Amino acid sequence: MKQIGFNTFLLTLLLVLNGCGDGGGGSALPIVPPVPEPDPSHPVSISGQVTYDLVPAKSDYVGLDYLNMRRESSKLVSVEAIDDVNNPISSTVTDANGHYSLEVPLNSQVKIRVYAKMIKTDQPVWNVKVVDNTNNNSVYVMEGAYSLADTDTSTRNLHAPSGWAGTSYTSTRVAAPFAMLDSVYYSMEKVLSAEPQAVFSPLLVNWSVNNKAAPGDPANGDIGTSYYYDRNLFILGDEDSDTDEYDDHVIAHEWAHYYEDTFSRSDSVGGPHSDGEILDIRVALSEGWGNAFSAMALNAPVYFDTYGASQSNGFNFNVESEAKNNAGWYSEGSIQRILYDLFDSTNEGSDTINLGFAPIHKVFTGQEKTTPLFTSLFSFITYLKDENPAEETEIDNIVASEDIESITDITGSGRTNKASELPEYTDLVLGSDVSICPSYAYGTYNKLGNRKYIRFNISTAGSYSISIRKNNTVSGSTDPDFYLHNMSTHTIDAVGEDATADMETQSVNLAAGSYLLDVYDYESISSACFNVTVN
């Protein structure tokens, strides 16, 4: 693949013309007509269409269907005309059907180069690039051959092939970066339907054929899984193991986390998750939202992820109608169904409402972004009902269909289903102790009960000491840690993660405002309890 300054998509054709003699002990050189000088005063138009091979999932959504790949237009991508000394002389972008048109000087030798990036600098604004994280973040491109621009119009189409040869990839996977860009395009289109002048923060999509499911350095392709972090998507590309470039729901799901980060807010701690697990309320909302948004953006409720030898295996589920498994306010499955039912236009059972995307976007970018407690289904539904009072009954009915009592406030008070597990916001008075006891009934790290929430206020800016100490004789060495969330600025102002046994202490400079401590035991020692103090 050609990347700026690095590898090359092998689409350029090298044409070599050889003269040959006609006998008699000598040879005649061919007559080569002179090449006219480029005439910048007389531009000519070059136009065409940019397409790529899209490999869909099989009809049962298990594995990729290479037998039914189809050509898709490459939308809003950057196109340049390159002169014979490799300088760009004209540029444009494709339209929603992949068409482009640009002008170059008459009689100039040019080739067309297409970049795997979408850039727009006037509102709405976006800047998305697909880069090779294993090759200095170089941008993927494809290009055609040089030829003379000697007519008033010239058609030059460019197509990005998949590289698949029946049983394996035997040539460059040129189509992959453009397929991922299309998934981002549809994700952005959904936001633009609610906010036509949206400004999207710059996004890098990090993809490589070397990206594999191993932890380590992304520069070596060791990304562990496809994920989002700090305005970067990292996407798997390891053939015969796990490739995600054609798993459009995976791309849109991770883009939904970018949306949380840049348009809204998420307090999720991340980590492993799946439907049926009983999750920390922040994780449940974030992952349920990612699944629901992928279905909204792609207008396709069946989420699929392919992997394995020849990309022939995988799993799938219907975002709207997947069978309930541990339904409740702690379930990403319940939350994805609630969010999708609020959005979609199909009414069935308890779903008698179709809000569309705009009201959901308004809550995420409004009150949910500034909620004074952690982001959760409780805060989202409370604010959605605030914004849509005429639909309160219909919203409650959808929530109730997931075995969740009516949500009336952002703390989730009034629970009967797993009421004893409801995360409590324990109030702390400066200089006094509060006792907390994490629990691990449903797993570790990001499951319900693993983390305890403590809130306090600072009236005077200054240096404060945060102390967490084990307060009982449970066997096993604990390692209490914390994140300190500033609820006034919605930032993480301190992290306590040293490895001292049974205690964590840290002095931090705090401004006046409201704070939330997220406290947990890194060692997950069952029945261990801790005293928490802020002085």
Buried (B, 14 or more C-beta within 10 A) or exposed (E): BBBEEBBEBEBBEEEEEEEEEEEEEEEEEEEEEEEEEBEEEEBBBBBBBBBBBBBBBBEEBBBBBBEEBEBBBBBBBBBBBBBEEEEEBBBBBBEEEBBBBBBBBBBBBBBBBBBBBBBBEEEBBBBBBBBBBBBEBBBBBBBBEBBBBEEEEBEBBBBBBBBBEEEEBEEBBBBBBBBBBBBBBBBBEBBBBBBEEBEBEEBBBBBBBBBBBBEEEBBBBBBBBBBBBEEBBBBBBBBEBBBBBBBBBBBBBBBBBBBBBBBBBBBBBBBEBEBBBBBBBBBBBBBBBBBBBBBBBBEBBBBBBBBBEBBBBBEBBBBBBBEBEBBBBBBBBBBBBBBBBBBBEEEEEBBEBBBBBEBBBBBBBBBBBEBEBBBBBBBBBBBBBEBBEEBBEBBBBBBEBBBBBBBBEBBBEEBEBBEEBBBEBBEBEEEEBBEBBBBBEBBBBBBBBBBBBBBBBBEEEEEBEBBBBBBEEEEBEBBBBBBBBBBBEBEEBBEBEEEEEBBBBBEBEBEEBBBBBBBBBBBBBBEBBBBBBBE
